[in-house]
Amino acid sequence: MTLPAEPADRVCDVLVAGAGLAGLAAAIAFARAGFDVLACGPDERFARGRTVAMLDRSIAYLDSLGLWAAIEPEAAPMRALRMIDDTGALFPPRPVEFLCSEIGLETFGWNVENDRMADTVAAGAASATGVERTPAPVTAYDFSGEIARVRLGDGRSVAAALVVGADGRASPARRAAGLAMRAHRYPQSALTALLSHRLPHRDFSTEFHTREGPFTLVPLPPGAETPDRSSLVWVMSDGEARRREAIDDAALVREIERQARSILGAMRLEGRRGVFPMIRQTVPKLTAPRLALIGDAAHAFPPIGAQGLNLGLRDVEAIVAAAVAARAEGRDIGGGVALASYERDRRADIVMRTSVVDGLNRALLTHFAPLDFARGAGLAALGAVGPLRRFVMREGVAPRFARPLPGRPGGAML
Ligand SMILES: Cc1cc2nc3c(=O)[nH]c(=O)nc-3n(C[C@H](O)[C@H](O)[C@H](O)COP(=O)(O)OP(=O)(O)OC[C@H]3O[C@@H](n4cnc5c(N)ncnc54)[C@H](O)[C@@H]3O)c2cc1C
């Protein structure tokens, strides 16, 4: 759609479309780098048992944005990861444990309720110098001219050198720019819940690999009256998800305790449960003239291995770095050179994470004996071979493809 020509009600360097976690982090990061930012879109809260596990590298980045100190009191550290095969496979491997101390870290990362993190990041964006925040959504884009032109839901027209599309899986910005997207719907959904339990989690994240998908318990910090708490992400068939969405709390808790083999003792549900369909989305191109996609607008996959937002935060780092470099070289921050640099920077990391998550999920679903053997052998090797286990742990928390953070070594060198 073509918007009216000059004048615009607002001119800015960067318009961030979408105020989810990736969009707000991007708004803050661009403003800290000295850009004039307009961040638009409604505040989102999930309140359906959803948490987000952020890995070591994301914590360092949030810290560099001045956000971590306010998130940390709401988060719980993950110092160990336990994987238990529960597939009934022909060649069942023994449980494998990964300790963060093996790779010299104090923690693999931290787990926090989505809504608590969203509150903190929204407060950070509201008080950041250089960010104008409006709940109005973008209702129209025009990428055809010398500069990007946007219409907001409050009627204002905006001109921006760069639009950052952080507007989620459906991404209206992506569609307006004519960028392709490929989607695959898995026959699975993830049930999420917050739980209090009788036994302590000891900072262990525990993952049971079942035939329908992983069942993962992740530590949460103590509540006012309940010292021992965890979040659950339980991937299962769509049919089971529909059934478990409908049963009462007591029946659901019984099924959760049974699947958890009571390792955390008696449990109680806190608040509402959530059910999220499992989808993979890939985008052959992350950029179009004056547009860069980040976060779920750029990639989406099942919640396995805590990757989605962690990847989204690496997108933020990369697009801000590309804009800063363009400015230093006297180039246009929304021009072809800056956008090509962002595209190059992100491609390998996104492709690799998407494939690994897809492969892990498919390996669990298969009943094909040779593949089952390969999966079992892989887990067994992880348990037995220290260097392999340490490599996998490092790749998980600090991938090779990520750019080095200031003052820290690059991913593979940790
Ligand atoms: C069950 C589950 C568990 C997960 N666990 C983890 C985990 O442990 N670790 C991890 O790293 N990731 C995890 N993820 C993934 C992670 O939650 C997402 O990757 C992340 O929240 C995506 O953030 P986003 O800001 O890119 O997108 P979104 O949160 O989807 O935000 C997009 C925003 O854009 C807005 N918007 C849409 N259209 C417009 C418009 N026209 N104008 C303005 N705004 C617009 C929407 O309203 C929305 O607020 C999990 C996901 C699920 C489903």
The ligand as a Tripos MOL2 file, in Angstrom:
@<TRIPOS>MOLECULE
LIG
   53    58     1     0     0
SMALL
NO_CHARGES

@<TRIPOS>ATOM
      1 C1          5.9290  -22.9130   25.2710 C.3       1 LIG1
      2 C2          7.1060  -22.0900   24.8570 C.ar      1 LIG1
      3 C3          8.2630  -22.1220   25.6230 C.ar      1 LIG1
      4 C4          9.3860  -21.3770   25.2130 C.ar      1 LIG1
      5 N1         10.5330  -21.4490   25.9690 N.ar      1 LIG1
      6 C5         11.6130  -20.7650   25.5670 C.ar      1 LIG1
      7 C6         12.8240  -20.8180   26.3340 C.ar      1 LIG1
      8 O1         12.8930  -21.4860   27.3860 O.2       1 LIG1
      9 N2         13.9090  -20.1110   25.8960 N.ar      1 LIG1
     10 C7         13.8590  -19.3650   24.7490 C.ar      1 LIG1
     11 O2         14.8820  -18.7400   24.3970 O.2       1 LIG1
     12 N3         12.7280  -19.2810   24.0170 N.ar      1 LIG1
     13 C8         11.6160  -19.9570   24.3980 C.ar      1 LIG1
     14 N4         10.4710  -19.8730   23.6650 N.ar      1 LIG1
     15 C9         10.4500  -19.0000   22.4880 C.3       1 LIG1
     16 C10        10.2660  -17.5420   22.9160 C.3       1 LIG1
     17 O3          9.2050  -17.4210   23.8440 O.3       1 LIG1
     18 C11         9.9830  -16.6970   21.6700 C.3       1 LIG1
     19 O4         11.0180  -16.9410   20.7280 O.3       1 LIG1
     20 C12         9.9700  -15.2090   22.0080 C.3       1 LIG1
     21 O5          9.0610  -14.9240   23.0260 O.3       1 LIG1
     22 C13         9.6210  -14.4200   20.7430 C.3       1 LIG1
     23 O6          9.6540  -13.0580   21.0330 O.3       1 LIG1
     24 P1          9.3630  -12.0080   19.8770 P.3       1 LIG1
     25 O7          9.4500  -10.6820   20.5570 O.co2     1 LIG1
     26 O8         10.2210  -12.2760   18.7080 O.co2     1 LIG1
     27 O9          7.8750  -12.3220   19.3790 O.3       1 LIG1
     28 P2          6.4770  -12.1570   20.0990 P.3       1 LIG1
     29 O10         6.5540  -12.4310   21.5590 O.co2     1 LIG1
     30 O11         5.5100  -12.9550   19.2920 O.co2     1 LIG1
     31 O12         6.1340  -10.6170   19.9570 O.3       1 LIG1
     32 C14         5.6860  -10.0680   18.7510 C.3       1 LIG1
     33 C15         4.9180   -8.8170   19.0860 C.3       1 LIG1
     34 O13         4.5960   -8.1250   17.8720 O.3       1 LIG1
     35 C16         3.3170   -7.5680   18.0320 C.3       1 LIG1
     36 N5          2.7730   -7.2020   16.7320 N.ar      1 LIG1
     37 C17         2.1960   -7.9870   15.7840 C.ar      1 LIG1
     38 N6          1.7980   -7.2430   14.7370 N.ar      1 LIG1
     39 C18         2.1250   -5.9610   15.0210 C.ar      1 LIG1
     40 C19         1.9640   -4.7210   14.3270 C.ar      1 LIG1
     41 N7          1.3620   -4.6580   13.1370 N.pl3     1 LIG1
     42 N8          2.4160   -3.5980   14.9040 N.ar      1 LIG1
     43 C20         3.0240   -3.6390   16.1210 C.ar      1 LIG1
     44 N9          3.1870   -4.7700   16.8240 N.ar      1 LIG1
     45 C21         2.7380   -5.9120   16.2770 C.ar      1 LIG1
     46 C22         2.5290   -8.6410   18.7740 C.3       1 LIG1
     47 O14         1.4000   -8.0550   19.3880 O.3       1 LIG1
     48 C23         3.5840   -9.0980   19.7790 C.3       1 LIG1
     49 O15         3.5450   -8.3400   20.9640 O.3       1 LIG1
     50 C24         9.3340  -20.5930   24.0470 C.ar      1 LIG1
     51 C25         8.1650  -20.5630   23.2650 C.ar      1 LIG1
     52 C26         7.0590  -21.2970   23.6740 C.ar      1 LIG1
     53 C27         5.8120  -21.2580   22.8350 C.3       1 LIG1
@<TRIPOS>BOND
     1     1     2 1
     2     2     3 ar
     3     2    52 ar
     4     3     4 ar
     5     4     5 ar
     6     4    50 ar
     7     5     6 ar
     8     6     7 ar
     9     6    13 1
    10     7     8 2
    11     7     9 ar
    12     9    10 ar
    13    10    11 2
    14    10    12 ar
    15    12    13 ar
    16    13    14 ar
    17    14    15 1
    18    14    50 ar
    19    15    16 1
    20    16    17 1
    21    16    18 1
    22    18    19 1
    23    18    20 1
    24    20    21 1
    25    20    22 1
    26    22    23 1
    27    23    24 1
    28    24    25 2
    29    24    26 1
    30    24    27 1
    31    27    28 1
    32    28    29 2
    33    28    30 1
    34    28    31 1
    35    31    32 1
    36    32    33 1
    37    33    34 1
    38    33    48 1
    39    34    35 1
    40    35    36 1
    41    35    46 1
    42    36    37 ar
    43    36    45 ar
    44    37    38 ar
    45    38    39 ar
    46    39    40 ar
    47    39    45 ar
    48    40    41 1
    49    40    42 ar
    50    42    43 ar
    51    43    44 ar
    52    44    45 ar
    53    46    47 1
    54    46    48 1
    55    48    49 1
    56    50    51 ar
    57    51    52 ar
    58    52    53 1
@<TRIPOS>SUBSTRUCTURE
     1 LIG1         1 GROUP 0 **** ****
